[in-house]
Every structure is written in structure tokens, then in C-alpha cells.
Amino acid sequence: MVLASWLSTARHLDINVLVYPQVHELSLVEGIREIAVRHARLAGGTRILSVRVIIAEFSSYVEDALAMFWDEVCKGTEAAGARIEFHRIPGESLCLQCSSRFAGSGKDFRCPACGSEWLKPITGQECYVESIEVESAEG
């Protein structure tokens, strides 16, 4: 994976690896907030009550890191005080050895058909806003 090679390079160059994922998570939370606020306004919502986010199995996003930034990023917007909820969905892998397709990665990242570790994720890297609960002016 690209992330693995980036982390290896960062460690080799003595770059503080812990800083970059936090910036990555912060920008994602800002994007989630912008999507929620934009759609709430289009729907005539005055306040966002909750936002449900889908995070797929192979995504590099960590729920705790996203939740950590949520309240701060939402201050002063229609999303202030809103709950952020996460739902994980499975991914699908392709074995590059035997061409089997299977759900998930398996606990040991091996193909259940042939045992190969030579896998490619087909789906499961998604991250998106699934739903937004809003309060309208009418109540």
C-alpha cells in the first residue's frame, strides 16, 4: 500500500510520523462539516443534530481521531453540538494469485481459497456522509 511505503520513508528520514495522520483527519472532518452544513441549508435546516459517516474496512480513517476534531471544527456553525456517528462497512479483496474475490481481508490478510498474501482491495476504501439529521425552523 502507498501508506505503508510512505510511513517507511518517513521513519527512515526521521520525520515525525504522528503529526501527518492528525492533519489528514482534521481536513476530512472539515470536509464532513462542509458537506453537512451545505446540505442542511439546502434542506432549510436551522441546526444539524447528527451526521452519520460510512467508513469502509480498508480506509485509513480512524473514528476516534475524527471524533476528536468534530466538536472543535463545528463551533459557530449549524453543526455545533451535533453528534457524529460512524458505521464501518466491509471491503472486497481480489487474490492476485488465484483470482478469488472475497469479502473482507481476513484476519491474517490471506486469501481463504489459496492462502496467498498477494491481495488487492477492490472495494472498501470509501468514506462518505450517509445521512444528516437536521432541525428545521418549523420544528
Backbone as JSON Lines, residues from 0, in Angstrom:
{"i":0,"aa":"M","n":[0.83,-1.19,0.0],"ca":[0.0,0.0,0.0],"c":[0.87,1.25,0.0]}
{"i":1,"aa":"V","n":[0.35,2.32,-0.51],"ca":[1.07,3.59,-0.55],"c":[1.36,4.09,0.85]}
{"i":2,"aa":"L","n":[0.39,3.96,1.76],"ca":[0.58,4.43,3.14],"c":[1.75,3.73,3.79]}
{"i":3,"aa":"A","n":[1.86,2.43,3.59],"ca":[2.95,1.68,4.2],"c":[4.31,2.17,3.69]}
{"i":4,"aa":"S","n":[4.44,2.41,2.4],"ca":[5.72,2.88,1.88],"c":[6.01,4.31,2.34]}
{"i":5,"aa":"W","n":[4.96,5.13,2.48],"ca":[5.16,6.49,2.97],"c":[5.64,6.46,4.4]}
{"i":6,"aa":"L","n":[5.03,5.6,5.24],"ca":[5.45,5.51,6.64],"c":[6.89,5.03,6.74]}
{"i":7,"aa":"S","n":[7.25,4.06,5.91],"ca":[8.62,3.54,5.92],"c":[9.61,4.65,5.55]}
{"i":8,"aa":"T","n":[9.3,5.42,4.53],"ca":[10.16,6.53,4.11],"c":[10.23,7.59,5.19]}
{"i":9,"aa":"A","n":[9.09,7.91,5.81],"ca":[9.06,8.93,6.85],"c":[9.92,8.52,8.04]}
{"i":10,"aa":"R","n":[9.84,7.26,8.43],"ca":[10.65,6.79,9.56],"c":[12.13,6.81,9.2]}
{"i":11,"aa":"H","n":[12.47,6.45,7.97],"ca":[13.85,6.46,7.52],"c":[14.43,7.88,7.56]}
{"i":12,"aa":"L","n":[13.62,8.86,7.23],"ca":[14.08,10.24,7.21],"c":[13.9,10.95,8.55]}
{"i":13,"aa":"D","n":[13.48,10.2,9.59],"ca":[13.23,10.75,10.92],"c":[12.17,11.85,10.93]}
{"i":14,"aa":"I","n":[11.15,11.71,10.09],"ca":[10.04,12.65,10.1],"c":[9.08,12.19,11.19]}
{"i":15,"aa":"N","n":[8.49,13.12,11.92],"ca":[7.53,12.77,12.96],"c":[6.26,12.24,12.3]}
{"i":16,"aa":"V","n":[6.11,10.94,12.24],"ca":[5.01,10.28,11.54],"c":[3.67,10.58,12.22]}
{"i":17,"aa":"L","n":[3.66,10.85,13.5],"ca":[2.4,11.05,14.22],"c":[1.69,12.35,13.85]}
{"i":18,"aa":"V","n":[2.38,13.33,13.34],"ca":[1.77,14.61,13.01],"c":[0.9,14.5,11.76]}
{"i":19,"aa":"Y","n":[1.36,13.81,10.74],"ca":[0.66,13.8,9.46],"c":[-0.73,13.18,9.5]}
{"i":20,"aa":"P","n":[-0.93,12.02,10.16],"ca":[-2.29,11.48,10.19],"c":[-3.29,12.42,10.87]}
{"i":21,"aa":"Q","n":[-2.87,13.18,11.88],"ca":[-3.78,14.1,12.54],"c":[-4.22,15.2,11.59]}
{"i":22,"aa":"V","n":[-3.34,15.73,10.79],"ca":[-3.69,16.76,9.82],"c":[-4.64,16.17,8.78]}
{"i":23,"aa":"H","n":[-4.38,14.96,8.38],"ca":[-5.22,14.24,7.42],"c":[-6.64,14.09,7.99]}
{"i":24,"aa":"E","n":[-6.78,13.69,9.23],"ca":[-8.08,13.5,9.87],"c":[-8.79,14.85,10.04]}
{"i":25,"aa":"L","n":[-8.05,15.88,10.38],"ca":[-8.64,17.21,10.56],"c":[-9.25,17.71,9.26]}
{"i":26,"aa":"S","n":[-8.55,17.57,8.16],"ca":[-9.09,18.04,6.88],"c":[-10.31,17.24,6.47]}
{"i":27,"aa":"L","n":[-10.34,15.96,6.78],"ca":[-11.52,15.16,6.48],"c":[-12.72,15.63,7.3]}
{"i":28,"aa":"V","n":[-12.52,15.9,8.58],"ca":[-13.61,16.38,9.44],"c":[-14.12,17.73,8.94]}
{"i":29,"aa":"E","n":[-13.23,18.6,8.5],"ca":[-13.67,19.88,7.94],"c":[-14.52,19.65,6.7]}
{"i":30,"aa":"G","n":[-14.15,18.7,5.88],"ca":[-14.93,18.38,4.69],"c":[-16.3,17.81,5.04]}
{"i":31,"aa":"I","n":[-16.36,16.94,6.04],"ca":[-17.63,16.38,6.51],"c":[-18.54,17.49,7.0]}
{"i":32,"aa":"R","n":[-17.96,18.41,7.77],"ca":[-18.76,19.54,8.27],"c":[-19.3,20.38,7.12]}
{"i":33,"aa":"E","n":[-18.47,20.67,6.14],"ca":[-18.91,21.48,5.0],"c":[-20.04,20.81,4.23]}
{"i":34,"aa":"I","n":[-19.93,19.51,4.02],"ca":[-21.0,18.77,3.34],"c":[-22.28,18.84,4.15]}
{"i":35,"aa":"A","n":[-22.18,18.59,5.45],"ca":[-23.37,18.6,6.32],"c":[-24.03,19.97,6.34]}
{"i":36,"aa":"V","n":[-23.24,21.02,6.5],"ca":[-23.79,22.38,6.56],"c":[-24.43,22.76,5.22]}
{"i":37,"aa":"R","n":[-23.77,22.47,4.13],"ca":[-24.32,22.79,2.81],"c":[-25.66,22.1,2.57]}
{"i":38,"aa":"H","n":[-25.74,20.83,2.87],"ca":[-26.99,20.09,2.65],"c":[-28.07,20.48,3.64]}
{"i":39,"aa":"A","n":[-27.69,20.8,4.85],"ca":[-28.67,21.26,5.84],"c":[-29.29,22.58,5.38]}
{"i":40,"aa":"R","n":[-28.49,23.48,4.89],"ca":[-29.0,24.76,4.38],"c":[-29.92,24.55,3.19]}
{"i":41,"aa":"L","n":[-29.52,23.68,2.27],"ca":[-30.36,23.39,1.1],"c":[-31.72,22.81,1.51]}
{"i":42,"aa":"A","n":[-31.74,22.05,2.6],"ca":[-32.98,21.43,3.08],"c":[-33.77,22.36,4.0]}
{"i":43,"aa":"G","n":[-33.26,23.57,4.23],"ca":[-33.96,24.51,5.11],"c":[-33.74,24.23,6.58]}
{"i":44,"aa":"G","n":[-32.72,23.46,6.9],"ca":[-32.41,23.16,8.29],"c":[-31.76,24.33,9.0]}
{"i":45,"aa":"T","n":[-32.1,24.49,10.27],"ca":[-31.51,25.56,11.06],"c":[-30.41,25.05,11.98]}
{"i":46,"aa":"R","n":[-30.44,23.74,12.24],"ca":[-29.46,23.15,13.14],"c":[-29.26,21.69,12.74]}
{"i":47,"aa":"I","n":[-28.02,21.23,12.77],"ca":[-27.7,19.84,12.48],"c":[-27.68,19.09,13.81]}
{"i":48,"aa":"L","n":[-28.42,17.99,13.86],"ca":[-28.48,17.19,15.08],"c":[-27.47,16.05,15.06]}
{"i":49,"aa":"S","n":[-27.32,15.4,13.91],"ca":[-26.34,14.32,13.8],"c":[-25.9,14.12,12.35]}
{"i":50,"aa":"V","n":[-24.74,13.55,12.22],"ca":[-24.17,13.22,10.91],"c":[-23.68,11.78,10.99]}
{"i":51,"aa":"R","n":[-24.11,10.96,10.05],"ca":[-23.68,9.56,10.0],"c":[-22.69,9.4,8.86]}
{"i":52,"aa":"V","n":[-21.52,8.88,9.19],"ca":[-20.43,8.73,8.23],"c":[-20.11,7.24,8.04]}
{"i":53,"aa":"I","n":[-20.02,6.83,6.79],"ca":[-19.63,5.46,6.44],"c":[-18.13,5.44,6.23]}
{"i":54,"aa":"I","n":[-17.47,4.5,6.89],"ca":[-16.03,4.31,6.71],"c":[-15.82,2.84,6.35]}
{"i":55,"aa":"A","n":[-15.24,2.61,5.2],"ca":[-15.03,1.24,4.73],"c":[-13.81,0.6,5.39]}
{"i":56,"aa":"E","n":[-13.8,-0.72,5.36],"ca":[-12.82,-1.54,6.05],"c":[-11.36,-1.2,5.74]}
{"i":57,"aa":"F","n":[-11.05,-0.92,4.49],"ca":[-9.66,-0.68,4.1],"c":[-9.28,0.8,4.16]}
{"i":58,"aa":"S","n":[-10.21,1.64,4.56],"ca":[-9.93,3.06,4.69],"c":[-8.93,3.28,5.82]}
{"i":59,"aa":"S","n":[-8.13,4.29,5.68],"ca":[-7.13,4.58,6.72],"c":[-7.68,5.47,7.83]}
{"i":60,"aa":"Y","n":[-8.95,5.85,7.75],"ca":[-9.51,6.76,8.74],"c":[-9.84,6.04,10.04]}
{"i":61,"aa":"V","n":[-9.55,6.73,11.15],"ca":[-9.77,6.19,12.48],"c":[-10.87,7.01,13.15]}
{"i":62,"aa":"E","n":[-11.93,6.32,13.58],"ca":[-13.08,7.0,14.15],"c":[-12.72,7.92,15.32]}
{"i":63,"aa":"D","n":[-11.88,7.43,16.22],"ca":[-11.51,8.23,17.39],"c":[-10.82,9.54,17.0]}
{"i":64,"aa":"A","n":[-9.97,9.47,15.99],"ca":[-9.27,10.68,15.54],"c":[-10.25,11.66,14.92]}
{"i":65,"aa":"L","n":[-11.22,11.15,14.13],"ca":[-12.21,12.03,13.52],"c":[-13.09,12.66,14.6]}
{"i":66,"aa":"A","n":[-13.54,11.85,15.54],"ca":[-14.41,12.36,16.61],"c":[-13.7,13.4,17.47]}
{"i":67,"aa":"M","n":[-12.4,13.24,17.63],"ca":[-11.61,14.16,18.45],"c":[-11.69,15.6,17.91]}
{"i":68,"aa":"F","n":[-11.75,15.76,16.58],"ca":[-11.78,17.08,15.98],"c":[-13.19,17.62,15.77]}
{"i":69,"aa":"W","n":[-14.21,16.77,15.8],"ca":[-15.56,17.15,15.4],"c":[-16.1,18.37,16.12]}
{"i":70,"aa":"D","n":[-16.12,18.37,17.44],"ca":[-16.71,19.48,18.21],"c":[-15.99,20.81,17.93]}
{"i":71,"aa":"E","n":[-14.69,20.74,17.85],"ca":[-13.91,21.97,17.62],"c":[-14.18,22.54,16.23]}
{"i":72,"aa":"V","n":[-14.22,21.69,15.23],"ca":[-14.42,22.12,13.85],"c":[-15.82,22.68,13.64]}
{"i":73,"aa":"C","n":[-16.79,22.22,14.43],"ca":[-18.19,22.62,14.24],"c":[-18.59,23.87,15.02]}
{"i":74,"aa":"K","n":[-17.74,24.36,15.89],"ca":[-18.07,25.56,16.68],"c":[-18.48,26.71,15.76]}
{"i":75,"aa":"G","n":[-19.57,27.4,16.13],"ca":[-20.0,28.57,15.39],"c":[-20.72,28.27,14.09]}
{"i":76,"aa":"T","n":[-21.06,26.99,13.84],"ca":[-21.78,26.63,12.62],"c":[-23.1,25.95,13.0]}
{"i":77,"aa":"E","n":[-23.9,25.64,12.0],"ca":[-25.15,24.92,12.23],"c":[-24.9,23.52,12.8]}
{"i":78,"aa":"A","n":[-23.68,23.05,12.72],"ca":[-23.33,21.71,13.21],"c":[-22.85,21.71,14.66]}
{"i":79,"aa":"A","n":[-22.76,22.88,15.28],"ca":[-22.3,22.95,16.68],"c":[-23.2,22.09,17.55]}
{"i":80,"aa":"G","n":[-22.61,21.2,18.33],"ca":[-23.35,20.32,19.22],"c":[-23.89,19.06,18.56]}
{"i":81,"aa":"A","n":[-23.68,18.9,17.26],"ca":[-24.19,17.72,16.55],"c":[-23.37,16.49,16.91]}
{"i":82,"aa":"R","n":[-24.03,15.34,16.88],"ca":[-23.35,14.06,17.07],"c":[-22.76,13.62,15.73]}
{"i":83,"aa":"I","n":[-21.61,12.99,15.8],"ca":[-21.06,12.35,14.61],"c":[-21.04,10.85,14.9]}
{"i":84,"aa":"E","n":[-21.63,10.08,14.0],"ca":[-21.73,8.64,14.16],"c":[-20.99,7.97,13.02]}
{"i":85,"aa":"F","n":[-20.32,6.87,13.32],"ca":[-19.55,6.15,12.31],"c":[-20.1,4.74,12.14]}
{"i":86,"aa":"H","n":[-20.11,4.28,10.92],"ca":[-20.54,2.92,10.61],"c":[-19.5,2.33,9.67]}
{"i":87,"aa":"R","n":[-18.91,1.2,10.07],"ca":[-17.91,0.52,9.25],"c":[-18.6,-0.46,8.3]}
{"i":88,"aa":"I","n":[-18.16,-0.48,7.06],"ca":[-18.67,-1.45,6.08],"c":[-17.5,-2.3,5.58]}
{"i":89,"aa":"P","n":[-17.8,-3.54,5.19],"ca":[-16.71,-4.42,4.73],"c":[-16.23,-4.05,3.34]}
{"i":90,"aa":"G","n":[-15.04,-4.47,3.04],"ca":[-14.48,-4.29,1.72],"c":[-14.45,-5.63,0.99]}
{"i":91,"aa":"E","n":[-13.99,-5.6,-0.23],"ca":[-13.85,-6.82,-1.01],"c":[-12.42,-6.86,-1.54]}
{"i":92,"aa":"S","n":[-11.83,-8.03,-1.49],"ca":[-10.45,-8.21,-1.95],"c":[-10.4,-9.16,-3.14]}
{"i":93,"aa":"L","n":[-9.34,-9.0,-3.92],"ca":[-9.04,-9.89,-5.03],"c":[-7.69,-10.52,-4.75]}
{"i":94,"aa":"C","n":[-7.65,-11.83,-4.84],"ca":[-6.38,-12.54,-4.69],"c":[-5.66,-12.48,-6.04]}
{"i":95,"aa":"L","n":[-4.47,-11.95,-6.05],"ca":[-3.71,-11.84,-7.29],"c":[-3.02,-13.15,-7.67]}
{"i":96,"aa":"Q","n":[-3.09,-14.13,-6.78],"ca":[-2.51,-15.45,-7.06],"c":[-3.52,-16.35,-7.78]}
{"i":97,"aa":"C","n":[-4.77,-16.43,-7.22],"ca":[-5.75,-17.37,-7.79],"c":[-6.99,-16.69,-8.35]}
{"i":98,"aa":"S","n":[-7.05,-15.36,-8.28],"ca":[-8.16,-14.55,-8.8],"c":[-9.47,-14.69,-8.04]}
{"i":99,"aa":"S","n":[-9.44,-15.25,-6.83],"ca":[-10.65,-15.34,-6.0],"c":[-11.01,-13.96,-5.49]}
{"i":100,"aa":"R","n":[-12.31,-13.7,-5.42],"ca":[-12.82,-12.47,-4.82],"c":[-13.51,-12.87,-3.53]}
{"i":101,"aa":"F","n":[-13.29,-12.08,-2.49],"ca":[-13.9,-12.42,-1.21],"c":[-14.11,-11.16,-0.39]}
{"i":102,"aa":"A","n":[-15.12,-11.23,0.5],"ca":[-15.44,-10.1,1.36],"c":[-14.38,-9.98,2.45]}
{"i":103,"aa":"G","n":[-14.03,-8.76,2.76],"ca":[-13.06,-8.51,3.81],"c":[-11.66,-8.92,3.44]}
{"i":104,"aa":"S","n":[-10.78,-8.76,4.4],"ca":[-9.37,-9.06,4.16],"c":[-8.95,-10.33,4.86]}
{"i":105,"aa":"G","n":[-9.83,-10.86,5.69],"ca":[-9.42,-11.98,6.52],"c":[-8.58,-11.46,7.66]}
{"i":106,"aa":"K","n":[-8.6,-12.16,8.75],"ca":[-7.89,-11.67,9.92],"c":[-6.38,-11.65,9.72]}
{"i":107,"aa":"D","n":[-5.88,-12.55,8.92],"ca":[-4.43,-12.6,8.71],"c":[-4.03,-12.13,7.32]}
{"i":108,"aa":"F","n":[-4.94,-11.45,6.63],"ca":[-4.67,-10.91,5.3],"c":[-4.18,-11.98,4.33]}
{"i":109,"aa":"R","n":[-4.92,-13.08,4.3],"ca":[-4.62,-14.18,3.38],"c":[-5.89,-14.54,2.61]}
{"i":110,"aa":"C","n":[-5.71,-15.01,1.41],"ca":[-6.82,-15.48,0.59],"c":[-7.4,-16.75,1.22]}
{"i":111,"aa":"P","n":[-8.72,-16.8,1.43],"ca":[-9.29,-18.02,2.02],"c":[-9.26,-19.21,1.06]}
{"i":112,"aa":"A","n":[-9.1,-18.98,-0.24],"ca":[-9.08,-20.07,-1.22],"c":[-7.7,-20.72,-1.34]}
{"i":113,"aa":"C","n":[-6.65,-19.9,-1.42],"ca":[-5.31,-20.46,-1.67],"c":[-4.27,-20.11,-0.6]}
{"i":114,"aa":"G","n":[-4.62,-19.19,0.3],"ca":[-3.69,-18.83,1.37],"c":[-2.68,-17.76,0.99]}
{"i":115,"aa":"S","n":[-2.74,-17.23,-0.21],"ca":[-1.8,-16.23,-0.66],"c":[-1.99,-14.92,0.11]}
{"i":116,"aa":"E","n":[-0.91,-14.2,0.3],"ca":[-0.96,-12.86,0.91],"c":[-0.95,-11.77,-0.16]}
{"i":117,"aa":"W","n":[-0.96,-12.15,-1.39],"ca":[-0.9,-11.22,-2.53],"c":[-2.31,-10.79,-2.87]}
{"i":118,"aa":"L","n":[-2.81,-9.79,-2.14],"ca":[-4.19,-9.34,-2.25],"c":[-4.26,-7.89,-2.71]}
{"i":119,"aa":"K","n":[-5.36,-7.6,-3.38],"ca":[-5.62,-6.22,-3.82],"c":[-7.04,-5.85,-3.37]}
{"i":120,"aa":"P","n":[-7.19,-4.73,-2.65],"ca":[-8.55,-4.3,-2.3],"c":[-9.29,-3.85,-3.56]}
{"i":121,"aa":"I","n":[-10.52,-4.33,-3.72],"ca":[-11.35,-3.92,-4.86],"c":[-12.31,-2.83,-4.42]}
{"i":122,"aa":"T","n":[-12.95,-3.04,-3.31],"ca":[-13.8,-2.03,-2.67],"c":[-13.39,-1.97,-1.21]}
{"i":123,"aa":"G","n":[-13.83,-0.95,-0.53],"ca":[-13.56,-0.87,0.9],"c":[-12.67,0.28,1.31]}
{"i":124,"aa":"Q","n":[-12.45,1.24,0.4],"ca":[-11.65,2.4,0.75],"c":[-12.51,3.65,0.86]}
{"i":125,"aa":"E","n":[-13.83,3.48,0.77],"ca":[-14.75,4.61,0.77],"c":[-14.85,5.27,2.14]}
{"i":126,"aa":"C","n":[-15.19,6.52,2.11],"ca":[-15.54,7.28,3.31],"c":[-16.48,8.38,2.82]}
{"i":127,"aa":"Y","n":[-17.72,8.37,3.34],"ca":[-18.69,9.35,2.86],"c":[-19.77,9.62,3.91]}
{"i":128,"aa":"V","n":[-20.44,10.76,3.75],"ca":[-21.56,11.11,4.62],"c":[-22.78,10.36,4.1]}
{"i":129,"aa":"E","n":[-23.36,9.52,4.95],"ca":[-24.53,8.75,4.55],"c":[-25.82,9.51,4.82]}
{"i":130,"aa":"S","n":[-25.9,10.17,5.98],"ca":[-27.12,10.9,6.31],"c":[-26.83,12.04,7.28]}
{"i":131,"aa":"I","n":[-27.74,13.0,7.25],"ca":[-27.65,14.17,8.12],"c":[-29.03,14.38,8.73]}
{"i":132,"aa":"E","n":[-29.1,14.48,10.04],"ca":[-30.36,14.77,10.71],"c":[-30.37,16.25,11.06]}
{"i":133,"aa":"V","n":[-31.38,16.95,10.59],"ca":[-31.45,18.4,10.83],"c":[-32.74,18.78,11.54]}
{"i":134,"aa":"E","n":[-32.67,19.93,12.18],"ca":[-33.85,20.54,12.8],"c":[-34.25,21.7,11.91]}
{"i":135,"aa":"S","n":[-35.52,21.78,11.58],"ca":[-35.98,22.86,10.7],"c":[-36.63,23.97,11.51]}
{"i":136,"aa":"A","n":[-36.83,25.1,10.87],"ca":[-37.44,26.25,11.53],"c":[-38.87,25.95,11.96]}
{"i":137,"aa":"E","n":[-39.55,25.04,11.24],"ca":[-40.91,24.68,11.58],"c":[-40.99,23.79,12.81]}
{"i":138,"aa":"G","n":[-39.87,23.24,13.24],"ca":[-39.86,22.4,14.42],"c":[-39.77,21.01,14.05]}
